[in-house]
């Protein structure tokens, strides 16, 4: 469990040799070679994890708090059944760290914590099994697990622990990497593999060594899945960074051996529902294990809707087992393609930017044979249309559209695919009219008849179509444009407001269809003349690599308001923005400001660790950047020319070495307007 500031959650190795007292006959010492030569390496029982495992793990929602207990685990099993998750394909109900007592018994056996699990682990496993589900458990390939309380790990006790797990009815083992004493990773993970195999019980084996030793290159005959990255956190930046690390590893995964970019954060509250749909889409496209990390007892209906999307799950669980590859990636616009059993293709159009983006490809580029038309199924809207070849969507900021494309000879029986889009996200000063333009594109080969375009603004706003918003027919391949004027009432508070754009039409057969773009309008307040400090202005958008962005304090840890007074290189600052790479904070300047200035650096709360680069962007163009700075450096002055810019974005990058301890301060940050 990798944190940003607190070393308490950082899984790290200790010393370099295994003490004799820690060894048992179960495992060799660190100098003992693993069996090799002419004898083939033993494999785990076959037939497991033919598709990526699906289930639940408690860590992301409870960590080691008291609420992690027997009743919670049973409750999750109940919810799997009652909320349709079992029917959607979820099987495993898995425990993470803190289930055991800190010491073994006199026979060297693991002892479940009697306060958390008063009836023992087998009773909980039996309850889960009675629901038609499977049960998983956790330990570490070290002398202790990752929690600082020091729960016993499996190093030196592999045979005994594996047999205990089998006797309890365990179906899945997550084997972590903390306190490993520097013992060779391949040796440690193979030793537990052999111990699991010797029990005779089929147990899915999850290697959790964070990708440190490139397990994708050697673990296909060791475990069924392996972590490719450090721990995920419930933030857009963390999820995005992990996805980018995992995507290039697609050639190494397949049935029975999967890349694991860590558990799902869907529903934990640190991202928007749009971002969680992207999270779920990307993990499914990558053929990642789908392990729910939210507390389902508190989950919203939207969380269950995301997690139980059978169309998306079918992509993740596709029998061919080929993860998606990157067809195109430019300026934050991604096109991912996954070959599916039977010849279909799944295409994900992913927008990592803070603005809506049109992303487009073709059926031919996705690998489908040439045809007059194709069936196009939107896997989030659960709707079938057709296209003559173009696969396109205007994708909301941080959003993902996923299609399943088929070379269907009956394509013309489906309505034509119609794409809606706005030319930009409107920035509206209250009481002043803003102009924008909508487009509707017919991607099909038949006309969209009786077209009606509507833009829905919040109650009390003025909205007027300045050009026609209806058409008798929109032929295939054509575009229809409408200009709009929109005014937020005087006194409207700054912030983001829903502005959905809908196109309704009929297919040639008379079937009614609609397509909606969930747009957003920002009500903005221009900065006053003179000097305005960034912490005193409302921001348009803010994403952060760890916890929320803070005003006038450092980022601290995950919670809002837990930072300290800003301090860089021993110098304190009263004002500024506390962020954590990778982050981006954008401001509306309305063309009224000329210069942005700040003192930047890694906050002193990170010690001499961390490495961050700082960038200033004006209307999408980078206008200033620093070299990479570390926690050992003094504050660096940044000055950027921003004359005429409507928006300014402050970006902190991770220096290219991951985001640990990258506490990025924009101290004394101010605009001259």
C-alpha positions as CSV (number, residue, x, y, z in Angstrom):
1,X,0.0,0.0,0.0
2,X,2.1,2.9,-1.3
3,X,1.4,6.3,0.3
4,X,2.7,9.7,-0.6
5,X,4.0,11.1,2.7
6,X,3.5,8.6,5.4
7,X,6.0,5.8,5.3
8,X,3.7,3.8,7.5
9,X,1.9,2.5,4.3
10,X,5.0,2.2,2.1
11,X,5.8,-1.4,1.4
12,X,9.6,-1.7,1.5
13,X,12.2,-4.3,2.0
14,X,14.2,-4.4,5.2
15,X,17.7,-5.9,5.7
16,X,19.5,-8.2,3.3
17,X,19.6,-11.6,5.0
18,X,17.0,-13.9,6.5
19,X,17.8,-14.6,10.1
20,X,18.2,-18.2,11.0
21,X,15.5,-18.0,13.6
22,X,13.1,-16.9,10.9
23,X,13.7,-20.0,8.7
24,X,11.8,-23.2,8.9
25,X,12.1,-26.4,6.9
26,X,9.3,-25.0,4.7
27,X,11.6,-22.7,2.6
28,X,15.3,-22.3,1.7
29,X,17.5,-19.5,3.0
30,X,18.3,-16.6,0.7
31,X,21.4,-18.3,-0.7
32,X,19.6,-21.5,-1.7
33,X,19.0,-21.8,-5.4
34,X,15.5,-22.6,-6.6
35,X,15.1,-26.0,-8.2
36,X,16.0,-25.9,-11.9
37,X,17.9,-27.9,-14.4
38,X,16.1,-30.7,-16.3
39,X,13.2,-30.9,-13.9
40,X,10.3,-28.7,-15.2
41,X,9.2,-26.0,-12.8
42,X,5.9,-27.1,-11.2
43,X,2.8,-25.2,-12.2
44,X,-0.3,-24.4,-10.2
45,X,-3.4,-26.5,-11.0
46,X,-4.6,-25.7,-14.5
47,X,-7.9,-24.3,-15.6
48,X,-7.9,-21.3,-13.2
49,X,-8.3,-17.6,-14.2
50,X,-9.0,-18.4,-17.9
51,X,-10.5,-14.9,-17.8
52,X,-9.4,-12.1,-15.4
53,X,-10.6,-12.7,-11.8
54,X,-13.6,-10.6,-10.7
55,X,-14.5,-10.0,-7.0
56,X,-14.0,-7.7,-4.0
57,X,-11.1,-6.7,-1.8
58,X,-11.6,-4.6,1.3
59,X,-8.4,-2.6,1.4
60,X,-9.3,0.5,-0.6
61,X,-12.4,1.2,1.4
62,X,-11.5,0.1,5.0
63,X,-7.7,-0.4,5.2
64,X,-7.0,-1.7,8.7
65,X,-9.8,0.1,10.5
66,X,-12.1,-1.8,13.0
67,X,-14.9,-1.9,10.5
68,X,-13.0,-4.6,8.6
69,X,-14.5,-7.7,10.3
70,X,-16.5,-10.9,9.9
71,X,-19.8,-9.2,9.6
72,X,-18.6,-6.8,6.9
73,X,-17.2,-9.6,4.8
74,X,-20.5,-11.6,5.1
75,X,-22.4,-8.5,4.2
76,X,-20.4,-8.1,1.0
77,X,-21.2,-11.7,0.0
78,X,-24.9,-10.9,0.7
79,X,-24.7,-7.8,-1.5
80,X,-23.0,-9.7,-4.3
81,X,-26.2,-11.8,-4.6
82,X,-28.8,-9.1,-3.8
83,X,-27.4,-6.4,-6.0
84,X,-26.7,-8.6,-9.1
85,X,-23.0,-8.6,-8.9
86,X,-22.8,-12.4,-8.7
87,X,-25.0,-12.6,-11.8
88,X,-22.7,-10.1,-13.5
89,X,-19.7,-12.4,-13.0
90,X,-18.1,-11.4,-9.7
91,X,-16.9,-14.4,-7.7
92,X,-14.2,-13.7,-5.2
93,X,-14.7,-12.1,-1.7
94,X,-11.2,-11.4,-0.6
95,X,-9.6,-10.3,2.7
96,X,-6.6,-8.0,2.7
97,X,-4.1,-7.2,5.5
98,X,-4.9,-7.1,9.2
99,X,-7.0,-10.2,9.4
100,X,-4.5,-12.0,11.7
101,X,-2.9,-11.5,15.1
102,X,0.6,-10.1,15.1
103,X,2.1,-13.4,16.3
104,X,1.8,-17.0,15.3
105,X,0.8,-19.7,17.8
106,X,3.2,-22.1,19.5
107,X,3.1,-24.4,16.4
108,X,3.9,-21.6,14.0
109,X,0.4,-21.3,12.7
110,X,-1.4,-18.1,11.7
111,X,-4.1,-17.0,14.1
112,X,-7.1,-15.0,13.0
113,X,-7.8,-11.9,15.0
114,X,-10.6,-13.0,17.4
115,X,-12.1,-9.5,17.6
116,X,-12.5,-9.2,13.8
117,X,-13.2,-12.9,13.1
118,X,-14.7,-14.5,16.3
119,X,-15.7,-17.6,14.4
120,X,-12.5,-18.0,12.5
121,X,-11.6,-17.8,8.9
122,X,-13.0,-21.1,7.8
123,X,-16.5,-20.1,9.1
124,X,-16.3,-17.0,6.9
125,X,-15.1,-19.0,3.9
126,X,-18.0,-21.4,4.4
127,X,-20.5,-18.6,4.5
128,X,-19.1,-17.2,1.3
129,X,-19.1,-20.6,-0.4
130,X,-22.7,-21.1,0.7
131,X,-23.6,-18.1,-1.5
132,X,-22.1,-19.8,-4.5
133,X,-19.0,-17.5,-4.3
134,X,-15.3,-17.9,-3.7
135,X,-13.1,-16.7,-0.9
136,X,-9.7,-15.1,-0.9
137,X,-7.0,-14.1,1.7
138,X,-3.8,-12.1,1.9
139,X,-0.3,-12.4,3.2
140,X,3.1,-11.1,2.2
141,X,6.3,-12.7,0.7
142,X,8.2,-11.4,3.6
143,X,8.6,-12.0,7.3
144,X,5.8,-9.4,8.0
145,X,2.9,-8.0,6.0
146,X,2.8,-4.3,4.9
147,X,0.9,-2.9,7.8
148,X,3.2,-1.3,10.5
149,X,1.5,-3.4,13.2
150,X,3.7,-6.2,11.9
151,X,1.4,-9.1,11.1
152,X,3.2,-12.3,10.2
153,X,4.2,-12.8,6.5
154,X,4.7,-16.1,4.7
155,X,8.5,-16.0,4.1
156,X,9.9,-19.1,5.7
157,X,6.4,-20.5,6.4
158,X,5.2,-21.2,2.9
159,X,4.2,-24.9,3.3
160,X,2.5,-24.4,6.6
161,X,0.6,-21.2,5.5
162,X,-0.5,-22.7,2.2
163,X,-1.9,-25.7,3.9
164,X,-3.8,-23.6,6.4
165,X,-5.3,-21.6,3.6
166,X,-6.3,-24.8,1.8
167,X,-7.8,-26.2,5.0
168,X,-9.8,-23.0,5.5
169,X,-11.2,-23.3,2.0
170,X,-9.3,-20.4,0.4
171,X,-9.7,-20.0,-3.3
172,X,-7.5,-16.9,-4.0
173,X,-4.2,-15.7,-2.4
174,X,-2.9,-12.2,-2.7
175,X,0.8,-12.4,-1.9
176,X,2.4,-9.0,-1.2
177,X,6.0,-7.9,-1.2
178,X,6.8,-6.1,2.1
179,X,9.6,-6.9,4.6
180,X,11.1,-9.4,2.1
181,X,14.7,-9.1,3.5
182,X,16.1,-8.7,0.0
183,X,15.4,-12.3,-0.9
184,X,15.2,-12.9,-4.6
185,X,11.6,-12.2,-5.8
186,X,11.5,-15.1,-8.2
187,X,12.6,-17.5,-5.5
188,X,10.0,-16.2,-2.9
189,X,7.1,-16.3,-5.3
190,X,8.0,-19.7,-6.7
191,X,8.3,-21.1,-3.3
192,X,4.7,-20.2,-2.4
193,X,3.6,-21.4,-5.8
194,X,5.0,-24.8,-5.1
195,X,3.5,-24.8,-1.6
196,X,0.0,-24.0,-3.0
197,X,0.3,-26.7,-5.6
198,X,1.3,-29.2,-3.0
199,X,-2.0,-28.7,-1.1
200,X,-3.9,-30.0,-4.1
201,X,-6.5,-27.2,-3.8
202,X,-7.1,-25.0,-6.8
203,X,-6.1,-21.5,-5.5
204,X,-5.8,-18.5,-7.8
205,X,-2.3,-17.0,-7.0
206,X,-2.0,-13.2,-7.2
207,X,1.6,-11.9,-7.2
208,X,1.7,-8.5,-5.7
209,X,5.3,-7.3,-6.0
210,X,4.4,-4.0,-7.6
211,X,6.2,-4.7,-10.9
212,X,9.6,-4.1,-9.3
213,X,11.1,-7.2,-10.9
214,X,9.1,-7.1,-14.2
215,X,7.0,-10.2,-13.3
216,X,5.4,-10.1,-16.7
217,X,8.7,-11.4,-18.1
218,X,9.0,-14.4,-15.8
219,X,5.8,-15.2,-13.8
220,X,3.5,-16.8,-16.4
221,X,4.3,-20.2,-14.9
222,X,4.3,-18.9,-11.3
223,X,1.1,-17.0,-10.7
224,X,-2.2,-16.3,-12.4
225,X,-1.8,-12.5,-12.2
226,X,0.9,-10.1,-11.2
227,X,0.8,-6.5,-10.2
228,X,2.5,-4.2,-12.7
229,X,2.6,-1.0,-10.7
230,X,2.6,0.5,-7.3
231,X,-0.6,0.9,-5.3
232,X,-3.6,2.8,-6.8
233,X,-5.2,5.7,-4.9
234,X,-8.7,7.1,-5.3
235,X,-7.7,10.0,-7.6
236,X,-7.8,10.7,-11.3
237,X,-4.0,11.2,-11.6
238,X,-3.3,7.9,-9.8
239,X,-5.7,5.9,-12.0
240,X,-4.4,7.6,-15.2
241,X,-0.8,7.1,-14.3
242,X,-1.3,3.4,-13.6
243,X,-3.3,2.9,-16.8
244,X,-0.4,4.4,-18.8
245,X,2.1,2.1,-17.1
246,X,0.0,-1.0,-17.7
247,X,-1.1,-0.5,-21.3
248,X,2.3,-1.3,-23.0
249,X,2.4,-4.7,-21.2
250,X,-0.5,-6.1,-23.2
251,X,1.6,-8.7,-25.1
252,X,2.5,-10.4,-21.8
253,X,-1.1,-11.2,-20.7
254,X,-3.6,-13.9,-21.7
255,X,-5.7,-16.7,-20.4
256,X,-4.4,-17.9,-17.0
257,X,-1.8,-15.1,-16.7
258,X,-2.9,-11.5,-16.4
259,X,-1.4,-8.0,-15.9
260,X,-2.9,-6.5,-12.7
261,X,-2.9,-2.7,-12.5
262,X,-4.4,-3.0,-9.0
263,X,-7.9,-2.9,-7.6
264,X,-10.9,-0.7,-8.6
265,X,-11.6,2.6,-6.8
266,X,-15.1,2.9,-8.3
267,X,-17.4,4.4,-5.7
268,X,-14.9,5.5,-3.1
269,X,-15.6,9.2,-3.7
270,X,-12.3,10.6,-5.0
271,X,-13.4,10.7,-8.6
272,X,-16.5,11.7,-10.5
273,X,-18.8,9.1,-12.0
274,X,-17.5,10.1,-15.4
275,X,-14.0,9.3,-14.2
276,X,-15.1,6.1,-12.6
277,X,-16.7,5.0,-15.9
278,X,-13.3,5.7,-17.5
279,X,-11.6,3.7,-14.8
280,X,-13.9,0.7,-15.3
281,X,-13.6,1.0,-19.1
282,X,-9.8,1.1,-19.2
283,X,-9.4,-1.8,-16.8
284,X,-11.8,-3.9,-18.9
285,X,-10.1,-3.0,-22.2
286,X,-6.8,-4.0,-20.6
287,X,-8.2,-7.4,-19.5
288,X,-7.4,-6.4,-15.9
289,X,-8.8,-8.2,-12.9
290,X,-11.9,-6.5,-11.7
291,X,-11.7,-6.4,-7.9
292,X,-14.1,-4.0,-6.3
293,X,-12.4,-1.7,-3.8
294,X,-15.4,0.3,-2.5
295,X,-17.6,-0.5,0.6
296,X,-20.7,-1.9,-1.1
297,X,-22.7,-1.3,2.0
298,X,-22.5,2.4,1.3
299,X,-22.4,2.4,-2.5
300,X,-24.6,4.6,-4.6
301,X,-26.9,3.3,-7.3
302,X,-24.6,4.8,-9.9
303,X,-21.7,2.8,-8.4
304,X,-23.7,-0.4,-8.8
305,X,-24.7,0.6,-12.3
306,X,-21.0,1.0,-13.3
307,X,-19.8,-2.2,-11.6
308,X,-22.6,-4.3,-13.0
309,X,-22.4,-3.1,-16.6
310,X,-22.5,-6.5,-18.4
311,X,-21.6,-5.1,-21.8
312,X,-18.3,-3.7,-20.4
313,X,-17.7,-6.8,-18.3
314,X,-18.1,-9.0,-21.4
315,X,-15.1,-7.1,-22.9
316,X,-13.0,-7.8,-19.8
317,X,-14.1,-11.4,-19.7
318,X,-13.8,-12.1,-23.4
319,X,-12.6,-15.7,-24.0
320,X,-9.9,-14.7,-26.5
321,X,-8.0,-13.0,-23.7
322,X,-6.2,-10.4,-25.8
323,X,-5.8,-7.1,-23.9
324,X,-6.3,-3.8,-25.8
325,X,-3.5,-2.1,-27.7
326,X,-3.1,1.6,-28.3
327,X,-4.1,2.5,-31.8
328,X,-3.6,6.2,-31.4
329,X,-2.6,8.7,-28.7
330,X,-2.2,12.4,-29.3
331,X,-2.7,15.4,-27.1
332,X,-4.6,13.5,-24.5
333,X,-6.9,11.7,-27.0
334,X,-6.6,7.9,-26.9
335,X,-8.0,5.2,-29.1
336,X,-7.7,1.7,-27.7
337,X,-8.7,-1.4,-29.7
338,X,-9.3,-4.9,-28.4
339,X,-9.7,-8.0,-30.6
340,X,-12.6,-10.2,-29.3
341,X,-13.5,-13.8,-29.8
342,X,-15.7,-14.2,-32.9
343,X,-14.0,-11.4,-34.8
344,X,-15.7,-8.3,-33.2
345,X,-13.6,-5.4,-32.0
346,X,-14.0,-3.3,-28.8
347,X,-12.9,0.3,-29.3
348,X,-12.5,2.8,-26.5
349,X,-12.3,6.5,-27.2
350,X,-10.7,8.0,-24.1
351,X,-10.2,11.7,-23.3
352,X,-7.7,12.4,-20.6
353,X,-7.9,16.2,-21.0
354,X,-10.0,18.7,-19.1
355,X,-12.1,19.7,-22.2
356,X,-14.4,17.8,-24.4
357,X,-12.6,16.2,-27.4
358,X,-13.7,14.7,-30.6
359,X,-11.9,11.4,-31.1
360,X,-12.3,9.4,-34.3
361,X,-11.1,6.2,-36.0
362,X,-12.5,3.7,-38.5
363,X,-13.6,0.1,-38.5
364,X,-10.8,-0.7,-40.9
365,X,-8.2,0.8,-38.6
366,X,-9.7,-1.3,-35.8
367,X,-9.0,-4.4,-37.8
368,X,-12.4,-5.3,-39.2
369,X,-12.8,-6.4,-42.9
370,X,-14.1,-4.0,-45.4
371,X,-17.9,-3.8,-45.5
372,X,-20.7,-1.4,-46.6
373,X,-21.7,-1.0,-42.9
374,X,-21.1,-2.1,-39.4
375,X,-23.2,-2.6,-36.2
376,X,-22.0,-0.2,-33.6
377,X,-23.0,-1.0,-30.0
378,X,-22.5,1.7,-27.3
379,X,-21.5,-0.3,-24.2
380,X,-22.4,2.5,-21.7
381,X,-25.7,3.4,-23.4
382,X,-26.5,-0.2,-24.3
383,X,-27.8,0.9,-27.7
384,X,-27.2,-0.4,-31.2
385,X,-26.7,1.8,-34.3
386,X,-24.8,1.5,-37.5
387,X,-21.9,3.2,-39.2
388,X,-20.5,3.1,-42.7
389,X,-17.0,2.9,-41.1
390,X,-16.4,6.0,-39.0
391,X,-16.2,5.4,-35.3
392,X,-16.3,8.7,-33.6
393,X,-17.6,10.6,-30.5
394,X,-17.2,13.9,-28.8
395,X,-16.0,12.6,-25.5
396,X,-16.5,14.6,-22.3
397,X,-13.5,15.7,-20.2
398,X,-12.0,12.6,-18.5
399,X,-14.6,10.5,-20.2
400,X,-14.5,7.3,-22.2
401,X,-16.9,6.0,-24.9
402,X,-16.7,2.2,-25.6
403,X,-18.1,0.6,-28.7
404,X,-18.4,-3.0,-29.8
405,X,-18.1,-3.1,-33.6
406,X,-19.3,-6.0,-35.7
407,X,-19.3,-6.7,-39.4
408,X,-23.0,-7.4,-39.4
409,X,-24.7,-8.0,-42.8
410,X,-27.9,-6.6,-41.3
411,X,-26.4,-3.3,-40.3
412,X,-29.0,-1.2,-42.2
413,X,-31.7,-2.5,-39.8
414,X,-30.2,-0.4,-37.0
415,X,-30.6,3.4,-36.7
416,X,-27.8,5.5,-38.1
417,X,-25.2,6.5,-35.5
418,X,-25.4,10.2,-34.8
419,X,-22.7,12.1,-33.0
420,X,-23.3,15.3,-31.0
421,X,-20.7,17.9,-30.0
422,X,-20.1,21.4,-28.7
423,X,-17.3,23.4,-30.1
424,X,-16.0,24.2,-26.5
425,X,-16.9,24.2,-22.9
426,X,-18.7,27.6,-22.4
427,X,-17.2,30.0,-19.9
428,X,-19.9,32.4,-18.9
429,X,-19.7,35.5,-16.8
430,X,-23.0,35.9,-15.0
431,X,-25.3,38.4,-16.7
432,X,-23.3,38.3,-20.0
433,X,-24.3,36.3,-23.0
434,X,-21.9,33.6,-24.2
435,X,-21.9,32.1,-27.7
436,X,-21.4,28.5,-28.6
437,X,-22.0,26.1,-31.4
438,X,-23.4,22.6,-31.5
439,X,-22.8,20.0,-34.3
440,X,-24.6,16.8,-35.2
441,X,-22.9,14.3,-37.5
442,X,-24.7,11.4,-39.1
443,X,-22.1,8.5,-39.3
444,X,-24.5,6.1,-40.9
445,X,-25.5,5.2,-44.4
446,X,-29.3,6.0,-44.0
447,X,-30.8,9.4,-43.2
448,X,-31.6,10.6,-39.7
449,X,-35.2,12.0,-40.2
450,X,-37.1,14.6,-38.2
451,X,-33.9,15.8,-36.5
452,X,-34.4,18.0,-33.4
453,X,-31.5,19.4,-31.4
454,X,-32.0,20.6,-27.9
455,X,-29.6,22.2,-25.4
456,X,-30.8,22.2,-21.8
457,X,-29.6,24.9,-19.4
458,X,-30.2,25.2,-15.6
459,X,-33.5,26.7,-14.5
460,X,-33.5,30.5,-14.8
461,X,-30.8,30.7,-17.5
462,X,-31.6,32.3,-20.8
463,X,-31.0,30.1,-23.8
464,X,-31.8,30.8,-27.4
465,X,-31.0,29.1,-30.7
466,X,-29.5,31.7,-33.0
467,X,-29.9,29.4,-36.0
468,X,-32.2,26.5,-36.9
469,X,-32.2,23.6,-34.4
470,X,-34.4,21.2,-36.5
471,X,-34.1,19.6,-39.9
472,X,-36.4,17.3,-41.9
473,X,-33.6,14.9,-42.6
474,X,-29.8,14.7,-42.1
475,X,-28.3,12.4,-44.8
476,X,-25.6,10.0,-44.0
477,X,-22.2,11.6,-43.8
478,X,-23.6,15.1,-43.3
479,X,-23.2,17.6,-40.4
480,X,-25.9,19.9,-39.0
481,X,-24.7,23.0,-37.0
482,X,-26.7,25.2,-34.6
483,X,-25.5,28.5,-33.0
484,X,-26.7,29.3,-29.4
485,X,-26.6,32.2,-27.0
486,X,-26.6,31.3,-23.3
487,X,-26.8,33.7,-20.3
488,X,-26.4,32.8,-16.7
489,X,-28.5,35.2,-14.4
490,X,-26.6,38.0,-12.7
491,X,-25.5,36.7,-9.3
492,X,-25.1,33.1,-10.3
493,X,-22.4,31.6,-8.1
494,X,-19.2,30.5,-9.9
495,X,-19.0,26.8,-10.6
496,X,-19.8,24.0,-13.1
497,X,-23.4,23.6,-14.4
498,X,-24.9,20.8,-16.5
499,X,-25.5,21.7,-20.1
500,X,-26.6,18.5,-21.9
501,X,-27.0,18.5,-25.7
502,X,-29.4,16.1,-27.2
503,X,-30.2,15.1,-30.8
504,X,-33.5,13.2,-31.4
505,X,-34.3,11.6,-34.7
506,X,-36.0,8.8,-36.5
507,X,-34.5,6.0,-38.6
508,X,-35.9,5.2,-42.0
509,X,-38.0,2.4,-40.4
510,X,-39.5,5.0,-38.0
511,X,-37.6,4.0,-34.9
512,X,-37.1,6.9,-32.5
513,X,-33.5,7.4,-31.3
514,X,-31.6,10.0,-29.3
515,X,-28.0,10.7,-28.4
516,X,-26.9,13.0,-25.6
517,X,-23.7,14.7,-24.8
518,X,-23.4,15.4,-21.1
519,X,-21.9,18.9,-21.5
520,X,-20.9,21.4,-18.8
521,X,-20.9,25.2,-18.6
522,X,-18.6,27.1,-16.2
523,X,-19.9,30.3,-14.6
524,X,-16.7,32.3,-14.0
525,X,-15.7,35.4,-12.2
526,X,-12.9,37.5,-13.9
527,X,-10.1,38.5,-11.6
528,X,-10.1,42.1,-10.4
529,X,-7.6,44.6,-11.6
530,X,-4.3,44.6,-9.8
531,X,-2.7,41.6,-8.1
532,X,-4.8,38.5,-7.4
533,X,-3.5,35.5,-5.4
534,X,-4.3,32.1,-6.9
535,X,-5.6,30.8,-3.6
536,X,-8.2,33.5,-3.5
537,X,-9.6,32.8,-7.0
538,X,-12.0,30.0,-7.8
539,X,-10.5,27.4,-10.0
540,X,-12.2,25.9,-13.0
541,X,-10.8,22.3,-12.6
542,X,-8.4,20.7,-10.3
543,X,-6.9,17.2,-10.5
544,X,-4.3,15.9,-8.1
545,X,-2.0,12.9,-7.7
546,X,-2.7,12.4,-3.9
547,X,-5.6,13.9,-2.0
548,X,-7.2,17.2,-2.9
549,X,-5.5,20.4,-4.0
550,X,-5.2,22.7,-1.0
551,X,-5.3,26.5,-0.6
552,X,-2.6,28.2,1.5
553,X,-1.3,24.9,2.9
554,X,0.7,22.0,1.6
555,X,-1.2,19.0,0.2
556,X,-0.6,16.9,3.4
557,X,-2.1,13.5,3.0
558,X,-5.4,12.1,1.5
559,X,-7.9,14.2,3.6
560,X,-9.0,17.7,2.8
561,X,-7.4,20.4,5.0
562,X,-4.7,18.1,6.5
563,X,-1.8,20.1,5.0
564,X,0.8,22.3,6.8
565,X,1.9,25.9,6.2
566,X,3.7,26.1,2.9
567,X,7.5,25.7,3.2
568,X,10.2,25.2,0.6
569,X,13.8,24.8,1.4
570,X,13.2,26.1,4.9
571,X,11.4,29.3,3.7
572,X,7.7,29.6,4.7
573,X,5.0,31.2,2.6
574,X,1.6,32.5,3.7
575,X,-0.2,32.1,0.4
576,X,-0.2,29.6,-2.4
577,X,-1.6,26.4,-3.7
578,X,-0.5,23.0,-2.3
579,X,-0.7,20.2,-4.9
580,X,0.8,16.8,-5.5
581,X,2.1,15.5,-8.9
582,X,0.7,14.7,-11.2
583,X,-1.7,17.6,-10.9
584,X,-3.3,20.4,-13.0
585,X,-5.3,23.4,-11.6
586,X,-6.9,25.8,-14.1
587,X,-8.1,29.3,-13.6
588,X,-10.3,31.7,-15.7
589,X,-8.4,34.9,-16.4
590,X,-10.8,36.2,-19.1
591,X,-8.1,37.9,-21.2
592,X,-7.6,40.5,-18.4
593,X,-4.2,39.4,-16.9
594,X,-0.7,39.8,-18.2
595,X,1.7,37.9,-15.9
596,X,1.7,34.9,-13.6
597,X,4.4,34.5,-10.9
598,X,5.1,32.0,-8.2
599,X,7.9,30.4,-6.1
600,X,7.7,26.7,-6.7
601,X,9.3,23.6,-5.2
602,X,8.7,20.4,-3.2
603,X,7.2,21.1,0.2
604,X,9.5,20.5,3.2
605,X,7.0,18.0,4.6
606,X,8.4,15.5,2.0
607,X,12.0,15.9,3.4
608,X,14.6,15.7,0.7
609,X,12.5,13.3,-1.3
610,X,10.2,13.9,-4.2
611,X,11.0,15.2,-7.7
612,X,8.6,17.6,-9.5
613,X,8.5,19.7,-12.7
614,X,6.3,22.8,-12.9
615,X,4.6,24.1,-16.0
616,X,2.3,27.1,-16.8
617,X,-0.1,26.8,-19.7
618,X,-2.1,29.6,-21.2
619,X,-5.1,28.7,-23.5
620,X,-3.6,25.3,-24.2
621,X,0.0,26.5,-24.9
622,X,2.8,26.0,-22.5
623,X,4.4,29.4,-21.6
624,X,6.8,28.4,-18.8
625,X,8.4,25.4,-17.3
626,X,11.1,24.6,-14.7
627,X,13.7,21.9,-14.5
628,X,12.9,19.0,-12.2
629,X,13.4,20.0,-8.6
630,X,13.6,17.8,-5.5
631,X,12.9,18.1,-1.8
632,X,16.6,19.2,-1.3
633,X,16.2,22.3,-3.5
634,X,15.3,25.9,-2.6
635,X,12.2,27.6,-4.1
636,X,12.5,28.4,-7.8
637,X,11.0,31.5,-9.3
638,X,8.5,31.1,-12.2
639,X,7.3,33.9,-14.3
640,X,4.9,33.5,-17.3
641,X,3.5,35.9,-19.9
642,X,-0.2,35.3,-20.1
643,X,-1.5,38.4,-21.9
644,X,-4.9,37.8,-23.5
645,X,-5.3,34.3,-22.2
646,X,-8.8,33.2,-21.3
647,X,-7.6,30.3,-19.1
648,X,-4.3,29.5,-17.3
649,X,-3.4,26.0,-16.1
650,X,-0.8,25.2,-13.4
651,X,0.7,21.7,-14.0
652,X,3.0,19.7,-11.7
653,X,4.7,16.7,-13.3
654,X,6.3,13.7,-11.5
655,X,9.8,14.2,-12.8
656,X,9.6,10.8,-14.6
657,X,10.1,8.6,-11.6
658,X,6.7,8.1,-10.1
659,X,4.7,10.3,-7.7
660,X,5.9,9.2,-4.3
661,X,6.5,12.3,-2.1
662,X,5.9,14.7,-5.0
663,X,4.4,17.5,-2.8
664,X,4.3,20.4,-5.3
665,X,3.9,23.9,-3.8
666,X,2.9,26.9,-5.9
667,X,3.9,29.3,-3.2
668,X,3.1,33.1,-3.4
669,X,1.3,32.3,-6.7
670,X,-0.3,35.4,-8.1
671,X,-1.8,37.0,-11.3
672,X,-1.1,40.6,-12.4
673,X,-4.3,41.8,-14.0
